[in-house]
Amino acid sequence: MTTSQLIQEIKRKKSFLCIGLDVDLNKIPKHLLEEEDPIFAFNKAIIDATHHLCVAYKPNTAFYEAYGLKGWKALEKTINYLNEHHPEIFTIADAKRGDIGNTSTMYAKAFFEDLAFDSVTVAPYMGKDSVEPFLAFDNKHTILLALTSNQGAFDFQTKTVEGKEVYKQVLETSKTWVNSDNLMYVVGATKAEYLADIRKIIPNSFLLVPGVGAQGGNLQDVCKYGMNDTVGLLINSSRGIIYASNDTDFAASAAQKSEELQKEMADILDASSF
């Protein structure tokens, strides 16, 4: 999917909502455990109930890898279902990969070619030769971890080195990499006050913003400081949507929570004349 296609989908749905499909078998409704593939059954129900309200889905691969081959097959079935039935929706493999050379190329092939995701999250710590292999794929996007929402982000990301915070150095350096137009960035919603400075460095890039909802991030603040002329935001909510209920009404409850966020986003978009 191209960036322009993503922007058109945001306009069409009046939404920039991304739903995280982080499936924990200890949290899904008990009746689904009787299914042959409870993970896929859960995801399919969530997708069927919410696809008209969001523009992206983001499975965190750890929640699939934890269940071995069955989990990986459920991930494969999920992405195949999305690509077949909702090809207009942007898909994110939240894998947080990071290695160099041929290893990164193989990671990229796994997510871009075998599983046919539109994008994958990547850690920048090892530098350009760990990221550029992902950027080499046409119409695929690499989402770089820039400033995350966890407490440990302050261990390194906000430290000042030679007069500049590390996360700012990451942003500036990444712009020099080959095919950097294919970059998007992760910026946590709980770091909304940093967004104004981030936009000075990468004014036109899309930001994937986790942390709205269960982690306490505020949508209005994120939009105030982070929106650009093409919106430039994908706001992710995972637990707050998919675990809105753990009973038989779980999909309807997920749709209700999604609609609440979508309506708030529509109001923001209308006010901005986007």
Residue pairs with C-beta under 8 A, 6 or more apart in sequence:
1 90
1 118
1 139
2 139
3 141
3 206
5 88
6 55
6 56
6 90
6 206
7 230
7 231
9 55
9 88
9 89
9 90
10 16
10 55
10 231
10 269
10 274
11 274
13 52
13 53
13 54
13 55
13 262
14 262
14 265
14 266
14 269
14 270
15 53
15 54
15 55
15 261
15 262
15 265
15 266
16 55
16 231
16 233
16 234
16 235
16 265
16 269
17 53
17 54
17 55
17 56
17 234
17 235
17 237
17 258
17 261
17 262
17 265
18 54
18 55
18 56
18 57
18 58
18 90
18 92
18 208
18 234
18 235
18 236
18 237
19 46
19 50
19 54
19 56
19 57
19 58
19 236
19 237
19 238
19 241
19 242
19 254
19 258
20 57
20 58
20 59
20 60
20 94
20 210
20 236
20 237
20 238
20 239
20 241
20 242
21 43
21 46
21 57
21 58
21 59
21 60
21 63
21 78
21 238
21 242
22 59
22 60
22 63
22 238
22 239
22 242
23 39
23 42
23 43
23 59
23 63
23 64
23 74
23 242
24 63
25 33
25 38
25 39
25 67
27 243
27 246
28 38
28 39
28 42
28 246
28 250
29 42
29 245
29 246
29 247
29 248
29 250
30 246
31 248
32 38
32 41
32 42
35 41
37 70
37 73
37 74
37 77
39 64
39 67
39 70
39 71
39 74
39 75
39 78
40 74
40 77
40 78
40 81
42 242
42 250
43 59
43 74
43 78
43 81
44 78
44 81
45 250
45 251
46 241
46 242
46 250
46 251
46 254
47 57
47 78
47 81
47 82
47 85
47 86
48 251
49 251
49 252
49 254
49 255
49 258
50 241
50 251
50 254
50 255
50 258
51 85
51 86
51 89
53 255
53 258
53 259
53 261
53 262
54 89
54 258
54 262
55 89
55 90
55 234
56 89
56 90
56 91
56 92
56 234
56 236
57 82
57 89
57 90
57 91
57 92
58 91
58 92
58 94
58 208
58 236
58 238
59 75
59 78
59 79
59 92
59 93
59 94
60 94
60 238
61 75
61 93
61 94
61 95
63 71
64 71
64 72
64 74
64 75
65 71
65 72
67 74
75 115
76 115
79 91
79 115
79 116
79 117
80 116
82 89
82 91
83 91
83 116
90 118
90 119
90 234
91 117
91 118
91 119
92 117
92 118
92 119
92 120
92 121
92 143
92 208
92 234
93 111
93 115
93 117
93 119
93 120
93 121
94 120
94 121
95 107
95 111
95 120
95 121
95 122
96 121
96 122
96 123
96 145
97 104
97 107
97 120
97 121
97 122
97 123
97 134
98 104
98 122
98 123
98 124
98 125
98 126
98 130
99 107
99 126
99 130
100 126
100 129
100 130
101 129
101 133
102 133
104 129
104 130
104 131
104 132
104 133
104 134
105 133
105 136
107 120
107 133
107 134
108 120
108 133
108 134
108 136
108 137
108 140
111 117
111 120
112 120
112 134
112 137
112 140
117 140
118 139
118 140
118 141
119 140
119 141
119 142
119 143
119 184
120 134
120 140
120 142
120 143
121 143
121 144
121 145
121 186
121 208
122 130
122 131
122 134
122 142
122 143
122 144
122 145
123 130
123 145
124 130
124 131
124 144
124 145
124 146
124 170
124 174
128 173
128 174
128 176
128 177
128 178
131 142
131 144
131 174
131 177
132 177
132 178
132 179
134 140
134 142
134 182
135 142
135 177
135 178
135 179
135 180
135 182
135 183
136 178
136 179
137 182
140 182
141 182
141 183
141 184
141 206
142 182
142 183
142 184
143 183
143 184
143 185
143 186
143 208
144 170
144 174
144 183
144 184
144 185
144 186
145 185
145 186
146 157
146 167
146 170
146 171
146 185
146 186
146 187
146 198
147 153
147 157
147 158
147 167
147 186
147 187
147 188
147 191
147 194
147 198
148 157
148 186
148 188
148 191
149 188
149 189
149 190
149 191
149 210
149 211
149 215
149 217
150 188
153 188
153 191
156 166
157 165
157 166
157 167
157 170
158 165
158 166
158 167
159 165
159 166
160 166
161 169
167 194
167 198
168 197
168 198
168 201
171 185
171 198
171 201
171 202
172 201
174 180
174 183
174 185
175 183
175 201
175 202
177 183
183 205
184 205
184 206
184 207
184 208
184 234
185 198
185 202
185 205
185 206
185 207
185 208
186 207
186 208
186 209
186 210
187 194
187 195
187 198
187 207
187 208
187 209
187 226
188 209
188 210
188 211
188 215
188 217
189 209
189 210
189 211
189 212
189 215
189 216
189 217
189 218
189 219
189 222
189 235
190 211
190 215
190 216
190 217
192 217
192 218
192 221
192 222
192 224
192 225
192 226
193 221
193 225
195 207
195 222
195 225
195 226
196 225
198 207
198 226
199 225
199 226
199 228
203 228
204 228
204 230
204 232
205 232
206 232
206 233
206 234
207 226
207 232
207 233
207 234
208 234
208 236
209 217
209 222
209 226
209 233
209 234
209 235
209 236
210 217
210 236
210 238
211 217
211 236
212 218
212 219
212 222
212 235
212 236
212 237
212 240
212 261
213 237
213 238
213 239
213 240
213 241
213 261
214 237
214 238
214 239
214 240
219 235
219 261
219 264
219 265
219 268
220 268
222 233
222 235
223 233
223 268
226 232
226 233
227 233
227 268
227 272
229 274
230 274
231 269
231 274
235 261
235 265
237 257
237 258
237 261
240 257
241 254
241 257
241 258
241 261
242 250
242 254
243 250
244 250
244 253
244 254
244 256
244 257
245 252
245 253
245 254
